[in-house]
Amino acid sequence: MVNTCRLLVSATFIFSGLVKLIDSPGTSYKIIDYAAALNLSALAQPPIPLTTAVALALLEFTLGIYLFFGIRRRFTTYTILAFMLIYTPLTLWLALTNAVSDCGCFGDAIILTNWQTFWKNMILLAAAIIVFWRGNLLTRVISEATQWTISLYSLAYALFIAFLCIYGEPIIDFRPFHIGQNIPEAMAWPEDPEAQPEILDFDVDQTLLEDTSYVFVLISPRLETADDSNFEEINAIYDYARDYGYRFQGLTASDDEAISRWQDLTGAQYSFDFADELTLKTIARSNPAVILLHDGTIMAKWGHRQLPAEKKLTAPLERLQLAHPQYKSYRKMLLRLLLWYLLPLVTITFLDRAYASFRWLRKRKQEAESEKNQESQK
């Protein structure tokens, strides 16, 4: 029973931490929502939300790994129980007040109602209490001498994932505006009266979604805080679009004054339309970002640090690989990330267990020889 609860809690913490690492900016937006609901405006000031999001994801992921491998069992069970004693009353408050519509426990990967989240946490709290109560029964998967190797390796891996996804867009996109999504189809109401469309609100100029050619869209929730270090690459994309007859449109929630300031600062010649800030933050985590639409379908998405180089924009988009959905590259990236973590982890665990078995067999052999010598002396 103890080890079953251990697997349940560790799997939940690992998954929760991993999806937060993949989309730390999305978690930071949720922290800002919590700060607003609790009237803690200081917590919403940059870089506190993003720093807190990364720290929380790292802690959840490493605690899950610790519990699974039986590393520092006393510290791990104490900390996980403390987590659940904080999380559970918080989610009860959310369920009663609905101050934040979604707790953000699993990011955009799994959306739970506040009551579903509360009952999930009640189950996890019960499992955490059992694990804490009988922590001495947790089977150690790795030897004490090797546990620091697993700890440091897991921490380094988690930091790498967090940096990779903060630098650009999330490597695994759980949001409704993922590459390959047809926005008009996702906005259509399903036949089931109880179901809702995948995209509820995207109030923009419909010609953007109806254009049968390619359309470049610059996404910036707030131009006041947008990174302007890559404006030359953005302007190069605009020049390319103009040369080949493609539309280039900006979307922002900023006012006319901020738009004029951005145009003066960057020399932008493209126009802006207004869009909802939350929707724009959902479309792209980078500020600014560029997405490529074709007949209402998202064909590509780039953060401002990952924009296609001007030297690659030398032909119509029909002849360029960047204009096609990048499913294979995402799958390869996910496979690489999993292999980079699992293969060394399995290797370390195997060598540790093999060495432990060798020591046990040697000890048994020595004991057997000792008993044999004692009998011969008698």
Secondary structure in CASP SS format (residue, H / E / C, confidence):
PFRMAT SS
TARGET T0000
AUTHOR 0000-0000-0000
METHOD secondary structure of the structure
MODEL  1
M C 1.00
V H 1.00
N H 1.00
T H 1.00
C H 1.00
R H 1.00
L H 1.00
L H 1.00
V H 1.00
S H 1.00
A H 1.00
T H 1.00
F H 1.00
I H 1.00
F H 1.00
S H 1.00
G H 1.00
L H 1.00
V H 1.00
K H 1.00
L H 1.00
I H 1.00
D C 1.00
S H 1.00
P H 1.00
G H 1.00
T H 1.00
S H 1.00
Y H 1.00
K H 1.00
I H 1.00
I H 1.00
D H 1.00
Y H 1.00
A H 1.00
A H 1.00
A H 1.00
L C 1.00
N C 1.00
L C 1.00
S H 1.00
A H 1.00
L H 1.00
A H 1.00
Q C 1.00
P C 1.00
P C 1.00
I H 1.00
P H 1.00
L H 1.00
T H 1.00
T H 1.00
A H 1.00
V H 1.00
A H 1.00
L H 1.00
A H 1.00
L H 1.00
L H 1.00
E H 1.00
F H 1.00
T H 1.00
L H 1.00
G H 1.00
I H 1.00
Y H 1.00
L H 1.00
F H 1.00
F H 1.00
G C 1.00
I C 1.00
R C 1.00
R H 1.00
R H 1.00
F H 1.00
T H 1.00
T H 1.00
Y H 1.00
T H 1.00
I H 1.00
L H 1.00
A H 1.00
F H 1.00
M H 1.00
L H 1.00
I H 1.00
Y H 1.00
T H 1.00
P H 1.00
L H 1.00
T H 1.00
L H 1.00
W H 1.00
L H 1.00
A H 1.00
L H 1.00
T H 1.00
N C 1.00
A C 1.00
V C 1.00
S C 1.00
D C 1.00
C C 1.00
G C 1.00
C C 1.00
F C 1.00
G C 1.00
D C 1.00
A C 1.00
I C 1.00
I C 1.00
L C 1.00
T C 1.00
N H 1.00
W H 1.00
Q H 1.00
T H 1.00
F H 1.00
W H 1.00
K H 1.00
N H 1.00
M H 1.00
I H 1.00
L H 1.00
L H 1.00
A H 1.00
A H 1.00
A H 1.00
I H 1.00
I H 1.00
V H 1.00
F H 1.00
W H 1.00
R C 1.00
G H 1.00
N H 1.00
L H 1.00
L C 1.00
T C 1.00
R C 1.00
V C 1.00
I C 1.00
S C 1.00
E C 1.00
A C 1.00
T C 1.00
Q H 1.00
W H 1.00
T H 1.00
I H 1.00
S H 1.00
L H 1.00
Y H 1.00
S H 1.00
L H 1.00
A H 1.00
Y H 1.00
A H 1.00
L H 1.00
F H 1.00
I H 1.00
A H 1.00
F H 1.00
L H 1.00
C H 1.00
I H 1.00
Y H 1.00
G C 1.00
E C 1.00
P C 1.00
I C 1.00
I C 1.00
D C 1.00
F C 1.00
R C 1.00
P C 1.00
F C 1.00
H C 1.00
I C 1.00
G C 1.00
Q C 1.00
N E 1.00
I H 1.00
P H 1.00
E H 1.00
A H 1.00
M H 1.00
A C 1.00
W C 1.00
P C 1.00
E C 1.00
D C 1.00
P C 1.00
E C 1.00
A C 1.00
Q C 1.00
P C 1.00
E C 1.00
I C 1.00
L C 1.00
D C 1.00
F C 1.00
D C 1.00
V C 1.00
D C 1.00
Q C 1.00
T H 1.00
L H 1.00
L H 1.00
E H 1.00
D C 1.00
T C 1.00
S C 1.00
Y E 1.00
V E 1.00
F E 1.00
V E 1.00
L E 1.00
I E 1.00
S E 1.00
P C 1.00
R C 1.00
L H 1.00
E H 1.00
T H 1.00
A C 1.00
D C 1.00
D C 1.00
S C 1.00
N C 1.00
F H 1.00
E H 1.00
E H 1.00
I H 1.00
N H 1.00
A H 1.00
I H 1.00
Y H 1.00
D H 1.00
Y H 1.00
A H 1.00
R H 1.00
D H 1.00
Y C 1.00
G C 1.00
Y C 1.00
R E 1.00
F E 1.00
Q E 1.00
G E 1.00
L E 1.00
T E 1.00
A C 1.00
S C 1.00
D C 1.00
D H 1.00
E H 1.00
A H 1.00
I H 1.00
S H 1.00
R H 1.00
W H 1.00
Q H 1.00
D H 1.00
L H 1.00
T H 1.00
G C 1.00
A C 1.00
Q C 1.00
Y C 1.00
S C 1.00
F E 1.00
D E 1.00
F E 1.00
A C 1.00
D C 1.00
E H 1.00
L H 1.00
T H 1.00
L H 1.00
K H 1.00
T H 1.00
I H 1.00
A C 1.00
R C 1.00
S C 1.00
N C 1.00
P C 1.00
A E 1.00
V E 1.00
I E 1.00
L E 1.00
L E 1.00
H E 1.00
D C 1.00
G C 1.00
T E 1.00
I E 1.00
M E 1.00
A E 1.00
K E 1.00
W E 1.00
G E 1.00
H C 1.00
R C 1.00
Q C 1.00
L C 1.00
P C 1.00
A C 1.00
E H 1.00
K H 1.00
K H 1.00
L C 1.00
T C 1.00
A C 1.00
P C 1.00
L H 1.00
E H 1.00
R H 1.00
L C 1.00
Q H 1.00
L H 1.00
A H 1.00
H C 1.00
P C 1.00
Q C 1.00
Y H 1.00
K H 1.00
S H 1.00
Y H 1.00
R H 1.00
K H 1.00
M H 1.00
L H 1.00
L H 1.00
R H 1.00
L H 1.00
L H 1.00
L H 1.00
W H 1.00
Y H 1.00
L H 1.00
L H 1.00
P H 1.00
L H 1.00
V H 1.00
T H 1.00
I H 1.00
T H 1.00
F H 1.00
L H 1.00
D H 1.00
R H 1.00
A H 1.00
Y H 1.00
A H 1.00
S H 1.00
F H 1.00
R H 1.00
W H 1.00
L H 1.00
R H 1.00
K H 1.00
R H 1.00
K H 1.00
Q H 1.00
E H 1.00
A H 1.00
E H 1.00
S H 1.00
E H 1.00
K H 1.00
N H 1.00
Q H 1.00
E H 1.00
S H 1.00
Q H 1.00
K C 1.00
END
